[in-house]
Amino acid sequence: MSLTTRILLLVLLALAPALAIQGYNEGDLRAARDEAVRADTMVTARAVADDFAQLADGVHQALDLVGEDPSVRSLDAVPCTDYLRRAAARLPHILLLALARPDGSLACNSVGSQPGAYSNAERTYHRRALAEGGFVMGGYARGTATGRASVHFAQPLRSAGGAIDGVLVAAVDLDWLSQYLQQELRLPSTSLTIADEDNVIIVRKPDGTDWVGKPVPAERMGLLASRGEGVRLDFGIDGRARILANVRPRGTAVRAWVTVGRDRDTAFADVDAAARRGTILIGLGAAMALAAALVAGRLFIRRPFARLLRAATAWQTGDLTARTGLGGASEFGRLGDKLDAMAALLQRNEGELREEIRRGHALQERQVTMLHELNHRVKNTLATVQSLARQSAKGGEGQAVQLEARILSLSKTHDLLTREDWSGATLNEVLENELSPYRAGCDHIVLDGPEVALPPRHVLALGMTVHELTTNAAKYGALSTADGRVEVSWRVDRSETGAAWLRLTWRESGGPAVAPPARRGFGTRLIAGGVGRELAGDVDLDFDVDGLRCRIDVPLAEVGSRMLAPTR
């Protein structure tokens, strides 16, 4: 396997955590969204069922009041009709109030039908009210007197002696009921289906005209009967994948099924979009990293390494006169100088070593030890060079000074972590690590916030971010003038789910006037990318004319934070 191939494999290996994090975050986000949508759907279904039950209670109370009026209890058509008409006018959801005799014949109603104009004897609610002797709910029906789709509620009208003199009926307008219950749905894509005890649909949103008055498909009722109340992911009666919640309204009088469905595609639209964006960005980043690694590997690693390999091969065959020919201030140049010096030293001492080898086994062990030491140094040096080459390939900026400054910043952060045995560091230490060179005994740099412990991943990402902000302030911002001032404040908040978030604000003032940049430079991309991709946080840069403002929000779910007195 060639060195270039290994470099490319190392780049792919470096991208593997990003892919793993993307996959984990997507899976975790989908699981959380699924749980939230299921809970919200069930809450919505119960709210609709409670509204339906409350409506039934209201109708029950209305029928109780109507049944107390003497004009109704007298069964006299004229005063009974007048009273029922006035009562129905005060109830916008009631299409009809009627009183039927026990045999089902009409006694009076709110629309003025003649007594005996029709009979309720075959209506289910009439028979149930007589049989059960209490308030009952009927199913879907198209009213004989009104001609409109409605659902009926009925209860017996009893005499002072307890005998049933008739049955009071209230017909609720299904169009009104649909609008009334729709207020709990909130989202336009949410569906609502209410079926009566005969499995006939009485309320349907959003396509009610196609379904109201029709029976629920048999396969849907089979699932409903087998699974009962609860939440499941399934296809609705319209064929769309939905998260469905099934509940029954409280109370024995209301016999119906309430089904609320949240559209699956709508509920997960932002999650799917974020997954697509993340995949595309990772793909583009991988392509750019591989291209940069390929070019940089050929120019800066493969060619000088080939010269090193040729010299090492010659030395392996015993030709200590071979030289690498590399020189200069680069890593390979310094390595070539050292190896050539070692080869020259070995060449000068070759005669002595051979003489010593002839003298005994001890001298031979000395030569073997020296060769092993040389091999060890070469391997260590080449490992360092490979690491620098990988960092150069990822940078992509092509500016040696900026690359060197960023490597030094990363090195300072590594030193900070090394002092703590890579167990992490505090946010104040990270800030002091970058800002301390600019203090110079003045108070123009203010740090204000509690002590927050950060894990290594947060230390590295925030260290590079603070370095970019500090460098920018020293070159163009508040730290470039004597009167400039930098204030860094932070706090730790708790979200509704209990997750900890670090809220950090960088404010500059007193420096040169600030203008938004004409283009988005590498430093800006490094800030946004480091916090966004590495820490799943948010960065907001405000190029205010009085000074740069930077707000950073970072989740701290993976590390505990300890709150002490504010550090200044």
HELIX and SHEET records of a PDB file:
HELIX    1   1 LEU A    3  GLU A   68  1                                  66    
HELIX    2   2 PRO A   70  ARG A   73  1                                   4    
HELIX    3   3 ALA A   77  ALA A   89  1                                  13    
HELIX    4   4 THR A  124  GLU A  132  1                                   9    
HELIX    5   5 LEU A  174  GLN A  182  1                                   9    
HELIX    6   6 GLY A  208  TRP A  211  1                                   4    
HELIX    7   7 ALA A  218  ARG A  227  1                                  10    
HELIX    8   8 ARG A  264  ALA A  267  1                                   4    
HELIX    9   9 ALA A  269  ALA A  296  1                                  28    
HELIX   10  10 GLY A  297  ARG A  302  3                                   6    
HELIX   11  11 ARG A  303  GLN A  316  1                                  14    
HELIX   12  12 GLU A  331  ARG A  359  1                                  29    
HELIX   13  13 HIS A  361  GLY A  395  1                                  35    
HELIX   14  14 ALA A  400  ARG A  419  1                                  20    
HELIX   15  15 LEU A  427  LEU A  435  1                                   9    
HELIX   16  16 SER A  436  TYR A  438  5                                   3    
HELIX   17  17 PRO A  456  LYS A  475  1                                  20    
HELIX   18  18 ALA A  478  SER A  480  5                                   3    
HELIX   19  19 PHE A  522  GLY A  529  1                                   8    
HELIX   20  20 GLY A  530  GLU A  534  3                                   5    
HELIX   21  21 LEU A  535  LEU A  535  1                                   1    
SHEET    1   A 5 LEU A 106  ASN A 109  0                                        
SHEET    2   A 5 ILE A  94  ALA A 100 -1                                        
SHEET    3   A 5 ILE A 164  ASP A 173 -1                                        
SHEET    4   A 5 ALA A 149  ARG A 158 -1                                        
SHEET    5   A 5 VAL A 136  ARG A 142 -1                                        
SHEET    1   B 5 ILE A 201  LYS A 205  0                                        
SHEET    2   B 5 SER A 191  ASP A 196 -1                                        
SHEET    3   B 5 ALA A 256  ASP A 263 -1                                        
SHEET    4   B 5 ALA A 241  VAL A 247 -1                                        
SHEET    5   B 5 GLY A 230  PHE A 235 -1                                        
SHEET    1   C 2 ALA A 425  THR A 426  0                                        
SHEET    2   C 2 ALA A 453  LEU A 454 -1                                        
SHEET    1   D 5 ILE A 445  ASP A 448  0                                        
SHEET    2   D 5 ARG A 485  ARG A 494  1                                        
SHEET    3   D 5 ALA A 500  SER A 509 -1                                        
SHEET    4   D 5 GLY A 547  PRO A 555 -1                                        
SHEET    5   D 5 ASP A 538  ASP A 544 -1                                        
END                                                                             
